[in-house]
Amino acid sequence: MNSLSKSYFHNLILHSRFSTDTDVKQGCLELLDYLTEESSLDLETSFYFEELRQHVSKEIDDEDFIYSVFYLTRPDVNVLKQEFSAWKPIINDFALVEDKTYILEMLRDQEYANPFSGDDLSSQEFEEQVLTFFTPTTYFLEKKDVRI
């Protein structure tokens, strides 16, 4: 871990409880290293899973990596915010989905539709037409350089 290990967020993760059977804590710390060192972060910055994966050791399996990303979205951690974009036929491009609840309900119920057109989708079509991405939170951007 680098000199940023004494940042507010690193300390938050270091003092959180994680299962000893996973590498979720290490994944969180590696993601924090990247996010706190990235000087060009702002509210317009976004990351897909693949982009974040590049900054976490391959020794951390994919499942633990995914849990690490979602851990950083927890309200009590507040580093990343999950967002969705979907294919919008009327503009022939992807657009931000404002109502995340609708997407989360479809995922929970495993009943998929395009959120803009309403067309029913298979799970594979849904994965192609609805993309998950993450943005830094205002809270993280305000506190990322705070040292404890």
Secondary structure, DSSP 8 states (H G I E B T S, - for coil): --GGGGBHHHHHHHTS---TTS-HHHHHHHHHHHHHH-TT--TT--B-HHHHHTTS-TTS-HHHHHHHHHHTTSTTT-SEEEEEEEEETTTTEEEE-S-HHHHHHHHHHT-EE-TTT--EE-HHHHHHHEEEEEEE-HHHHHHTT-B-
